[in-house]
Amino acid sequence: MLNGAGVRAYVCAEAVDMRKSIDGLSVLVEPVFAADPFCGHWFVFLSKKRDKVKILYWDRHGFALWYKRL
């Protein structure tokens, strides 16, 4: 998970169902952030209690999903 120059992090203001996987979260990127999920930026999704976070991003060969329970 490297942060290169020009990479932005977009944080979703609304809670997201943490049962969503890569496919479910990538579908949310366009309507929520008005961005292309393949652009390489980080898309941050938080649970309702804000105790879980998922970061979705496109690396050169496919989507990667980083998940952390806080």
PyMOL Python script that loads the backbone (N, CA, C, O; Angstrom):
from pymol import cmd

cmd.read_pdbstr("""\
ATOM      1  N   MET A   1       0.847  -1.164   0.000  1.00  0.00           N
ATOM      2  CA  MET A   1       0.000   0.000   0.000  1.00  0.00           C
ATOM      3  C   MET A   1       0.893   1.228   0.000  1.00  0.00           C
ATOM      4  O   MET A   1       1.136   1.827   1.048  1.00  0.00           O
ATOM      5  N   LEU A   2       1.362   1.588  -1.128  1.00  0.00           N
ATOM      6  CA  LEU A   2       2.259   2.725  -1.256  1.00  0.00           C
ATOM      7  C   LEU A   2       1.477   3.966  -1.623  1.00  0.00           C
ATOM      8  O   LEU A   2       0.540   3.904  -2.419  1.00  0.00           O
ATOM      9  N   ASN A   3       1.848   5.067  -1.059  1.00  0.00           N
ATOM     10  CA  ASN A   3       1.210   6.341  -1.341  1.00  0.00           C
ATOM     11  C   ASN A   3       2.125   7.143  -2.248  1.00  0.00           C
ATOM     12  O   ASN A   3       3.084   7.759  -1.784  1.00  0.00           O
ATOM     13  N   GLY A   4       1.833   7.136  -3.530  1.00  0.00           N
ATOM     14  CA  GLY A   4       2.643   7.881  -4.474  1.00  0.00           C
ATOM     15  C   GLY A   4       2.200   9.324  -4.571  1.00  0.00           C
ATOM     16  O   GLY A   4       1.174   9.713  -4.013  1.00  0.00           O
ATOM     17  N   ALA A   5       2.975  10.103  -5.276  1.00  0.00           N
ATOM     18  CA  ALA A   5       2.635  11.502  -5.472  1.00  0.00           C
ATOM     19  C   ALA A   5       1.326  11.614  -6.248  1.00  0.00           C
ATOM     20  O   ALA A   5       1.123  10.915  -7.240  1.00  0.00           O
ATOM     21  N   GLY A   6       0.466  12.474  -5.803  1.00  0.00           N
ATOM     22  CA  GLY A   6      -0.796  12.703  -6.488  1.00  0.00           C
ATOM     23  C   GLY A   6      -1.914  11.755  -6.094  1.00  0.00           C
ATOM     24  O   GLY A   6      -3.017  11.860  -6.630  1.00  0.00           O
ATOM     25  N   VAL A   7      -1.665  10.835  -5.175  1.00  0.00           N
ATOM     26  CA  VAL A   7      -2.712   9.915  -4.724  1.00  0.00           C
ATOM     27  C   VAL A   7      -3.523  10.609  -3.642  1.00  0.00           C
ATOM     28  O   VAL A   7      -2.967  11.146  -2.684  1.00  0.00           O
ATOM     29  N   ARG A   8      -4.837  10.594  -3.799  1.00  0.00           N
ATOM     30  CA  ARG A   8      -5.732  11.222  -2.836  1.00  0.00           C
ATOM     31  C   ARG A   8      -6.482  10.151  -2.055  1.00  0.00           C
ATOM     32  O   ARG A   8      -6.634   9.022  -2.523  1.00  0.00           O
ATOM     33  N   ALA A   9      -6.946  10.507  -0.878  1.00  0.00           N
ATOM     34  CA  ALA A   9      -7.789   9.624  -0.070  1.00  0.00           C
ATOM     35  C   ALA A   9      -9.166  10.273   0.042  1.00  0.00           C
ATOM     36  O   ALA A   9      -9.290  11.408   0.504  1.00  0.00           O
ATOM     37  N   TYR A  10     -10.188   9.554  -0.378  1.00  0.00           N
ATOM     38  CA  TYR A  10     -11.564  10.020  -0.289  1.00  0.00           C
ATOM     39  C   TYR A  10     -12.244   9.245   0.830  1.00  0.00           C
ATOM     40  O   TYR A  10     -12.209   8.015   0.839  1.00  0.00           O
ATOM     41  N   VAL A  11     -12.859   9.947   1.773  1.00  0.00           N
ATOM     42  CA  VAL A  11     -13.523   9.306   2.912  1.00  0.00           C
ATOM     43  C   VAL A  11     -15.025   9.445   2.741  1.00  0.00           C
ATOM     44  O   VAL A  11     -15.538  10.546   2.547  1.00  0.00           O
ATOM     45  N   CYS A  12     -15.723   8.325   2.814  1.00  0.00           N
ATOM     46  CA  CYS A  12     -17.181   8.309   2.704  1.00  0.00           C
ATOM     47  C   CYS A  12     -17.775   8.848   3.998  1.00  0.00           C
ATOM     48  O   CYS A  12     -17.461   8.340   5.075  1.00  0.00           O
ATOM     49  N   ALA A  13     -18.628   9.864   3.914  1.00  0.00           N
ATOM     50  CA  ALA A  13     -19.214  10.493   5.096  1.00  0.00           C
ATOM     51  C   ALA A  13     -20.279   9.612   5.745  1.00  0.00           C
ATOM     52  O   ALA A  13     -20.507   9.707   6.951  1.00  0.00           O
ATOM     53  N   GLU A  14     -20.924   8.770   4.970  1.00  0.00           N
ATOM     54  CA  GLU A  14     -21.978   7.903   5.502  1.00  0.00           C
ATOM     55  C   GLU A  14     -21.409   6.533   5.842  1.00  0.00           C
ATOM     56  O   GLU A  14     -20.443   6.077   5.229  1.00  0.00           O
ATOM     57  N   ALA A  15     -22.020   5.885   6.824  1.00  0.00           N
ATOM     58  CA  ALA A  15     -21.598   4.537   7.214  1.00  0.00           C
ATOM     59  C   ALA A  15     -21.887   3.552   6.086  1.00  0.00           C
ATOM     60  O   ALA A  15     -22.858   3.699   5.344  1.00  0.00           O
ATOM     61  N   VAL A  16     -21.028   2.551   5.974  1.00  0.00           N
ATOM     62  CA  VAL A  16     -21.157   1.535   4.930  1.00  0.00           C
ATOM     63  C   VAL A  16     -21.231   0.163   5.591  1.00  0.00           C
ATOM     64  O   VAL A  16     -20.583  -0.085   6.608  1.00  0.00           O
ATOM     65  N   ASP A  17     -22.015  -0.708   5.012  1.00  0.00           N
ATOM     66  CA  ASP A  17     -22.129  -2.082   5.489  1.00  0.00           C
ATOM     67  C   ASP A  17     -20.783  -2.780   5.300  1.00  0.00           C
ATOM     68  O   ASP A  17     -20.325  -2.947   4.170  1.00  0.00           O
ATOM     69  N   MET A  18     -20.164  -3.178   6.375  1.00  0.00           N
ATOM     70  CA  MET A  18     -18.829  -3.782   6.318  1.00  0.00           C
ATOM     71  C   MET A  18     -18.846  -5.204   5.751  1.00  0.00           C
ATOM     72  O   MET A  18     -17.788  -5.814   5.599  1.00  0.00           O
ATOM     73  N   ARG A  19     -20.023  -5.739   5.438  1.00  0.00           N
ATOM     74  CA  ARG A  19     -20.082  -7.041   4.771  1.00  0.00           C
ATOM     75  C   ARG A  19     -19.760  -6.919   3.282  1.00  0.00           C
ATOM     76  O   ARG A  19     -19.539  -7.925   2.607  1.00  0.00           O
ATOM     77  N   LYS A  20     -19.734  -5.695   2.775  1.00  0.00           N
ATOM     78  CA  LYS A  20     -19.413  -5.493   1.353  1.00  0.00           C
ATOM     79  C   LYS A  20     -17.946  -5.830   1.099  1.00  0.00           C
ATOM     80  O   LYS A  20     -17.064  -5.517   1.898  1.00  0.00           O
ATOM     81  N   SER A  21     -17.722  -6.469  -0.025  1.00  0.00           N
ATOM     82  CA  SER A  21     -16.360  -6.824  -0.417  1.00  0.00           C
ATOM     83  C   SER A  21     -15.896  -5.886  -1.525  1.00  0.00           C
ATOM     84  O   SER A  21     -16.468  -4.814  -1.724  1.00  0.00           O
ATOM     85  N   ILE A  22     -14.879  -6.290  -2.226  1.00  0.00           N
ATOM     86  CA  ILE A  22     -14.305  -5.453  -3.283  1.00  0.00           C
ATOM     87  C   ILE A  22     -15.357  -5.059  -4.321  1.00  0.00           C
ATOM     88  O   ILE A  22     -15.455  -3.889  -4.690  1.00  0.00           O
ATOM     89  N   ASP A  23     -16.128  -6.012  -4.784  1.00  0.00           N
ATOM     90  CA  ASP A  23     -17.122  -5.707  -5.817  1.00  0.00           C
ATOM     91  C   ASP A  23     -18.172  -4.714  -5.323  1.00  0.00           C
ATOM     92  O   ASP A  23     -18.507  -3.757  -6.021  1.00  0.00           O
ATOM     93  N   GLY A  24     -18.685  -4.943  -4.126  1.00  0.00           N
ATOM     94  CA  GLY A  24     -19.705  -4.054  -3.579  1.00  0.00           C
ATOM     95  C   GLY A  24     -19.201  -2.650  -3.334  1.00  0.00           C
ATOM     96  O   GLY A  24     -19.904  -1.677  -3.603  1.00  0.00           O
ATOM     97  N   LEU A  25     -17.994  -2.539  -2.827  1.00  0.00           N
ATOM     98  CA  LEU A  25     -17.436  -1.213  -2.556  1.00  0.00           C
ATOM     99  C   LEU A  25     -17.054  -0.482  -3.845  1.00  0.00           C
ATOM    100  O   LEU A  25     -17.219   0.734  -3.941  1.00  0.00           O
ATOM    101  N   SER A  26     -16.547  -1.215  -4.825  1.00  0.00           N
ATOM    102  CA  SER A  26     -16.158  -0.556  -6.079  1.00  0.00           C
ATOM    103  C   SER A  26     -17.372   0.021  -6.806  1.00  0.00           C
ATOM    104  O   SER A  26     -17.264   1.029  -7.503  1.00  0.00           O
ATOM    105  N   VAL A  27     -18.522  -0.621  -6.640  1.00  0.00           N
ATOM    106  CA  VAL A  27     -19.754  -0.090  -7.243  1.00  0.00           C
ATOM    107  C   VAL A  27     -20.169   1.212  -6.564  1.00  0.00           C
ATOM    108  O   VAL A  27     -20.788   2.062  -7.205  1.00  0.00           O
ATOM    109  N   LEU A  28     -19.846   1.387  -5.292  1.00  0.00           N
ATOM    110  CA  LEU A  28     -20.199   2.607  -4.558  1.00  0.00           C
ATOM    111  C   LEU A  28     -19.316   3.803  -4.902  1.00  0.00           C
ATOM    112  O   LEU A  28     -19.718   4.945  -4.679  1.00  0.00           O
ATOM    113  N   VAL A  29     -18.150   3.568  -5.428  1.00  0.00           N
ATOM    114  CA  VAL A  29     -17.187   4.659  -5.655  1.00  0.00           C
ATOM    115  C   VAL A  29     -17.754   5.729  -6.580  1.00  0.00           C
ATOM    116  O   VAL A  29     -17.650   6.917  -6.276  1.00  0.00           O
ATOM    117  N   GLU A  30     -18.345   5.336  -7.691  1.00  0.00           N
ATOM    118  CA  GLU A  30     -18.830   6.329  -8.655  1.00  0.00           C
ATOM    119  C   GLU A  30     -19.956   7.201  -8.094  1.00  0.00           C
ATOM    120  O   GLU A  30     -19.852   8.425  -8.174  1.00  0.00           O
ATOM    121  N   PRO A  31     -21.025   6.631  -7.530  1.00  0.00           N
ATOM    122  CA  PRO A  31     -22.098   7.505  -7.037  1.00  0.00           C
ATOM    123  C   PRO A  31     -21.729   8.288  -5.770  1.00  0.00           C
ATOM    124  O   PRO A  31     -22.205   9.409  -5.590  1.00  0.00           O
ATOM    125  N   VAL A  32     -20.905   7.731  -4.901  1.00  0.00           N
ATOM    126  CA  VAL A  32     -20.570   8.393  -3.635  1.00  0.00           C
ATOM    127  C   VAL A  32     -19.491   9.458  -3.821  1.00  0.00           C
ATOM    128  O   VAL A  32     -19.614  10.562  -3.291  1.00  0.00           O
ATOM    129  N   PHE A  33     -18.449   9.139  -4.561  1.00  0.00           N
ATOM    130  CA  PHE A  33     -17.303  10.042  -4.697  1.00  0.00           C
ATOM    131  C   PHE A  33     -17.236  10.748  -6.049  1.00  0.00           C
ATOM    132  O   PHE A  33     -16.417  11.649  -6.227  1.00  0.00           O
ATOM    133  N   ALA A  34     -18.065  10.364  -6.987  1.00  0.00           N
ATOM    134  CA  ALA A  34     -18.010  10.893  -8.351  1.00  0.00           C
ATOM    135  C   ALA A  34     -16.604  10.723  -8.920  1.00  0.00           C
ATOM    136  O   ALA A  34     -16.038  11.643  -9.511  1.00  0.00           O
ATOM    137  N   ALA A  35     -16.060   9.529  -8.727  1.00  0.00           N
ATOM    138  CA  ALA A  35     -14.696   9.240  -9.177  1.00  0.00           C
ATOM    139  C   ALA A  35     -14.659   7.881  -9.861  1.00  0.00           C
ATOM    140  O   ALA A  35     -15.562   7.060  -9.696  1.00  0.00           O
ATOM    141  N   ASP A  36     -13.621   7.663 -10.617  1.00  0.00           N
ATOM    142  CA  ASP A  36     -13.397   6.390 -11.293  1.00  0.00           C
ATOM    143  C   ASP A  36     -12.687   5.447 -10.324  1.00  0.00           C
ATOM    144  O   ASP A  36     -11.623   5.795  -9.810  1.00  0.00           O
ATOM    145  N   PRO A  37     -13.247   4.259 -10.059  1.00  0.00           N
ATOM    146  CA  PRO A  37     -12.597   3.353  -9.109  1.00  0.00           C
ATOM    147  C   PRO A  37     -11.227   2.854  -9.568  1.00  0.00           C
ATOM    148  O   PRO A  37     -10.455   2.342  -8.757  1.00  0.00           O
ATOM    149  N   PHE A  38     -10.922   2.995 -10.841  1.00  0.00           N
ATOM    150  CA  PHE A  38      -9.650   2.532 -11.393  1.00  0.00           C
ATOM    151  C   PHE A  38      -8.566   3.620 -11.414  1.00  0.00           C
ATOM    152  O   PHE A  38      -7.510   3.420 -12.013  1.00  0.00           O
ATOM    153  N   CYS A  39      -8.815   4.758 -10.773  1.00  0.00           N
ATOM    154  CA  CYS A  39      -7.891   5.896 -10.857  1.00  0.00           C
ATOM    155  C   CYS A  39      -6.662   5.762  -9.950  1.00  0.00           C
ATOM    156  O   CYS A  39      -5.693   6.500 -10.130  1.00  0.00           O
ATOM    157  N   GLY A  40      -6.677   4.847  -8.990  1.00  0.00           N
ATOM    158  CA  GLY A  40      -5.527   4.671  -8.116  1.00  0.00           C
ATOM    159  C   GLY A  40      -5.619   5.411  -6.797  1.00  0.00           C
ATOM    160  O   GLY A  40      -4.749   5.249  -5.941  1.00  0.00           O
ATOM    161  N   HIS A  41      -6.654   6.222  -6.612  1.00  0.00           N
ATOM    162  CA  HIS A  41      -6.841   6.918  -5.337  1.00  0.00           C
ATOM    163  C   HIS A  41      -7.381   5.945  -4.302  1.00  0.00           C
ATOM    164  O   HIS A  41      -7.879   4.873  -4.647  1.00  0.00           O
ATOM    165  N   TRP A  42      -7.281   6.322  -3.032  1.00  0.00           N
ATOM    166  CA  TRP A  42      -7.785   5.494  -1.943  1.00  0.00           C
ATOM    167  C   TRP A  42      -9.210   5.905  -1.624  1.00  0.00           C
ATOM    168  O   TRP A  42      -9.509   7.096  -1.533  1.00  0.00           O
ATOM    169  N   PHE A  43     -10.089   4.933  -1.454  1.00  0.00           N
ATOM    170  CA  PHE A  43     -11.474   5.177  -1.097  1.00  0.00           C
ATOM    171  C   PHE A  43     -11.714   4.535   0.264  1.00  0.00           C
ATOM    172  O   PHE A  43     -11.641   3.315   0.411  1.00  0.00           O
ATOM    173  N   VAL A  44     -12.002   5.378   1.257  1.00  0.00           N
ATOM    174  CA  VAL A  44     -12.090   4.950   2.648  1.00  0.00           C
ATOM    175  C   VAL A  44     -13.551   4.838   3.052  1.00  0.00           C
ATOM    176  O   VAL A  44     -14.334   5.770   2.867  1.00  0.00           O
ATOM    177  N   PHE A  45     -13.907   3.689   3.606  1.00  0.00           N
ATOM    178  CA  PHE A  45     -15.266   3.419   4.057  1.00  0.00           C
ATOM    179  C   PHE A  45     -15.222   3.036   5.531  1.00  0.00           C
ATOM    180  O   PHE A  45     -14.373   2.248   5.948  1.00  0.00           O
ATOM    181  N   LEU A  46     -16.144   3.598   6.323  1.00  0.00           N
ATOM    182  CA  LEU A  46     -16.191   3.346   7.758  1.00  0.00           C
ATOM    183  C   LEU A  46     -17.506   2.679   8.137  1.00  0.00           C
ATOM    184  O   LEU A  46     -18.526   2.868   7.474  1.00  0.00           O
ATOM    185  N   SER A  47     -17.470   1.898   9.210  1.00  0.00           N
ATOM    186  CA  SER A  47     -18.680   1.251   9.715  1.00  0.00           C
ATOM    187  C   SER A  47     -19.523   2.263  10.492  1.00  0.00           C
ATOM    188  O   SER A  47     -19.091   3.385  10.755  1.00  0.00           O
ATOM    189  N   LYS A  48     -20.725   1.843  10.847  1.00  0.00           N
ATOM    190  CA  LYS A  48     -21.643   2.727  11.555  1.00  0.00           C
ATOM    191  C   LYS A  48     -21.070   3.191  12.893  1.00  0.00           C
ATOM    192  O   LYS A  48     -21.219   4.357  13.260  1.00  0.00           O
ATOM    193  N   LYS A  49     -20.422   2.293  13.615  1.00  0.00           N
ATOM    194  CA  LYS A  49     -19.824   2.645  14.912  1.00  0.00           C
ATOM    195  C   LYS A  49     -18.451   3.293  14.765  1.00  0.00           C
ATOM    196  O   LYS A  49     -17.856   3.714  15.757  1.00  0.00           O
ATOM    197  N   ARG A  50     -17.951   3.374  13.552  1.00  0.00           N
ATOM    198  CA  ARG A  50     -16.625   3.924  13.263  1.00  0.00           C
ATOM    199  C   ARG A  50     -15.512   3.093  13.898  1.00  0.00           C
ATOM    200  O   ARG A  50     -14.438   3.616  14.194  1.00  0.00           O
ATOM    201  N   ASP A  51     -15.763   1.800  14.108  1.00  0.00           N
ATOM    202  CA  ASP A  51     -14.746   0.933  14.690  1.00  0.00           C
ATOM    203  C   ASP A  51     -14.109   0.004  13.659  1.00  0.00           C
ATOM    204  O   ASP A  51     -13.224  -0.786  13.987  1.00  0.00           O
ATOM    205  N   LYS A  52     -14.567   0.105  12.410  1.00  0.00           N
ATOM    206  CA  LYS A  52     -13.993  -0.688  11.322  1.00  0.00           C
ATOM    207  C   LYS A  52     -13.774   0.229  10.129  1.00  0.00           C
ATOM    208  O   LYS A  52     -14.571   1.130   9.865  1.00  0.00           O
ATOM    209  N   VAL A  53     -12.690  -0.011   9.420  1.00  0.00           N
ATOM    210  CA  VAL A  53     -12.384   0.794   8.245  1.00  0.00           C
ATOM    211  C   VAL A  53     -11.926  -0.129   7.117  1.00  0.00           C
ATOM    212  O   VAL A  53     -11.193  -1.093   7.339  1.00  0.00           O
ATOM    213  N   LYS A  54     -12.376   0.188   5.906  1.00  0.00           N
ATOM    214  CA  LYS A  54     -11.919  -0.508   4.712  1.00  0.00           C
ATOM    215  C   LYS A  54     -11.420   0.537   3.732  1.00  0.00           C
ATOM    216  O   LYS A  54     -12.055   1.569   3.512  1.00  0.00           O
ATOM    217  N   ILE A  55     -10.271   0.244   3.151  1.00  0.00           N
ATOM    218  CA  ILE A  55      -9.705   1.132   2.129  1.00  0.00           C
ATOM    219  C   ILE A  55      -9.593   0.332   0.842  1.00  0.00           C
ATOM    220  O   ILE A  55      -8.940  -0.710   0.796  1.00  0.00           O
ATOM    221  N   LEU A  56     -10.232   0.827  -0.184  1.00  0.00           N
ATOM    222  CA  LEU A  56     -10.224   0.188  -1.498  1.00  0.00           C
ATOM    223  C   LEU A  56      -9.373   1.027  -2.432  1.00  0.00           C
ATOM    224  O   LEU A  56      -9.494   2.251  -2.466  1.00  0.00           O
ATOM    225  N   TYR A  57      -8.521   0.371  -3.180  1.00  0.00           N
ATOM    226  CA  TYR A  57      -7.731   1.097  -4.178  1.00  0.00           C
ATOM    227  C   TYR A  57      -7.338   0.149  -5.298  1.00  0.00           C
ATOM    228  O   TYR A  57      -7.324  -1.070  -5.129  1.00  0.00           O
ATOM    229  N   TRP A  58      -7.025   0.727  -6.427  1.00  0.00           N
ATOM    230  CA  TRP A  58      -6.597  -0.011  -7.613  1.00  0.00           C
ATOM    231  C   TRP A  58      -5.088   0.077  -7.689  1.00  0.00           C
ATOM    232  O   TRP A  58      -4.525   1.165  -7.808  1.00  0.00           O
ATOM    233  N   ASP A  59      -4.433  -1.075  -7.620  1.00  0.00           N
ATOM    234  CA  ASP A  59      -2.997  -1.042  -7.895  1.00  0.00           C
ATOM    235  C   ASP A  59      -2.836  -1.455  -9.355  1.00  0.00           C
ATOM    236  O   ASP A  59      -3.842  -1.596 -10.050  1.00  0.00           O
ATOM    237  N   ARG A  60      -1.680  -1.644  -9.825  1.00  0.00           N
ATOM    238  CA  ARG A  60      -1.473  -1.851 -11.263  1.00  0.00           C
ATOM    239  C   ARG A  60      -2.154  -3.085 -11.839  1.00  0.00           C
ATOM    240  O   ARG A  60      -2.389  -3.153 -13.045  1.00  0.00           O
ATOM    241  N   HIS A  61      -2.471  -4.056 -10.997  1.00  0.00           N
ATOM    242  CA  HIS A  61      -2.964  -5.330 -11.521  1.00  0.00           C
ATOM    243  C   HIS A  61      -4.350  -5.716 -11.035  1.00  0.00           C
ATOM    244  O   HIS A  61      -4.867  -6.757 -11.441  1.00  0.00           O
ATOM    245  N   GLY A  62      -4.958  -4.924 -10.191  1.00  0.00           N
ATOM    246  CA  GLY A  62      -6.287  -5.251  -9.691  1.00  0.00           C
ATOM    247  C   GLY A  62      -6.606  -4.451  -8.437  1.00  0.00           C
ATOM    248  O   GLY A  62      -5.786  -3.675  -7.949  1.00  0.00           O
ATOM    249  N   PHE A  63      -7.820  -4.659  -7.926  1.00  0.00           N
ATOM    250  CA  PHE A  63      -8.223  -3.978  -6.716  1.00  0.00           C
ATOM    251  C   PHE A  63      -7.549  -4.603  -5.503  1.00  0.00           C
ATOM    252  O   PHE A  63      -7.296  -5.807  -5.462  1.00  0.00           O
ATOM    253  N   ALA A  64      -7.269  -3.771  -4.533  1.00  0.00           N
ATOM    254  CA  ALA A  64      -6.755  -4.228  -3.248  1.00  0.00           C
ATOM    255  C   ALA A  64      -7.678  -3.663  -2.176  1.00  0.00           C
ATOM    256  O   ALA A  64      -8.173  -2.542  -2.292  1.00  0.00           O
ATOM    257  N   LEU A  65      -7.900  -4.447  -1.144  1.00  0.00           N
ATOM    258  CA  LEU A  65      -8.772  -4.026  -0.055  1.00  0.00           C
ATOM    259  C   LEU A  65      -8.019  -4.182   1.257  1.00  0.00           C
ATOM    260  O   LEU A  65      -7.535  -5.265   1.583  1.00  0.00           O
ATOM    261  N   TRP A  66      -7.926  -3.099   1.997  1.00  0.00           N
ATOM    262  CA  TRP A  66      -7.273  -3.082   3.287  1.00  0.00           C
ATOM    263  C   TRP A  66      -8.364  -2.947   4.327  1.00  0.00           C
ATOM    264  O   TRP A  66      -9.200  -2.050   4.219  1.00  0.00           O
ATOM    265  N   TYR A  67      -8.383  -3.811   5.334  1.00  0.00           N
ATOM    266  CA  TYR A  67      -9.435  -3.829   6.346  1.00  0.00           C
ATOM    267  C   TYR A  67      -8.807  -3.797   7.729  1.00  0.00           C
ATOM    268  O   TYR A  67      -7.846  -4.517   7.998  1.00  0.00           O
ATOM    269  N   LYS A  68      -9.355  -2.958   8.607  1.00  0.00           N
ATOM    270  CA  LYS A  68      -8.824  -2.885   9.953  1.00  0.00           C
ATOM    271  C   LYS A  68      -9.977  -2.701  10.940  1.00  0.00           C
ATOM    272  O   LYS A  68     -10.872  -1.881  10.731  1.00  0.00           O
ATOM    273  N   ARG A  69      -9.933  -3.480  12.015  1.00  0.00           N
ATOM    274  CA  ARG A  69     -10.894  -3.306  13.104  1.00  0.00           C
ATOM    275  C   ARG A  69     -10.176  -2.502  14.176  1.00  0.00           C
ATOM    276  O   ARG A  69      -9.131  -2.920  14.676  1.00  0.00           O
ATOM    277  N   LEU A  70     -10.727  -1.360  14.527  1.00  0.00           N
ATOM    278  CA  LEU A  70     -10.073  -0.452  15.477  1.00  0.00           C
ATOM    279  C   LEU A  70     -10.488  -0.741  16.908  1.00  0.00           C
ATOM    280  O   LEU A  70     -10.029  -0.068  17.832  1.00  0.00           O
TER     281      LEU A  70
END
""", "prot")
cmd.dss("prot")
cmd.show_as("cartoon", "prot")
cmd.util.cbc("prot")
cmd.orient("prot")
